[in-house]
Amino acid sequence: MAAERRPDVQPEAEPAGDAVARAAREPVSKETGEQERETTGETSAGSASARRQPDLGPRLVSLHEVITRLRRECPWDRTQTHATLASYALDEASELAEALHAATEAQSGDAAQLAIAIEDLVEELGDVLLQVMMNAAIGEQAGTFTLAEVLETVEAKMLRRHPHVFLRDPDAPEPSDDALSAQWEAIKAAERAARADRIKARETRNS
């Protein structure tokens, strides 16, 4: 049985390398997950207010090390390329879409149905994340890009595309739908122009 944890106490982060070794010895079971949710006040279908947000840093680092090790030591994983993973990415995205619809429909059913749907959704989200992590590992090994760049890029994009959230005066009223639509078009136009400039600059350097 998993050791009980007080919801108000943040456990000390386990070193990523130790987590990798432990995962190889002790795969996480469905029962363990249920016990952890019970000890932190979570339910299978859980509400956002009942869930304690964990420290994602150690978890992300640990997963990154798992994927990096697979690229080194697994005969199948280390032979994969961006191209060979493309079909898997499409399959996983399709399965995630189905899980999203199923989770939405299950909200009108009983608690047991919703719990199963959410469990499936979490698994499918993980499968899509795996595709991101695996392709990032390929990029890191090739020296073309890193996972950190992926994270920085998407964060910068969200900040750039939501000035009404991150730059708005908290005392100012929220923008109207028309204002948001006009803002969106302006931001997209600026992004297209910036991308065109980057491509032109790259072509100039290579010519």
Summary of the structure (lengths in Angstrom):
residues: 207
radius of gyration: 21.4
end to end distance: 64.0
largest distance: 64.0
contacts: 467
relative contact order: 0.07
helix: 72%
strand: 0%
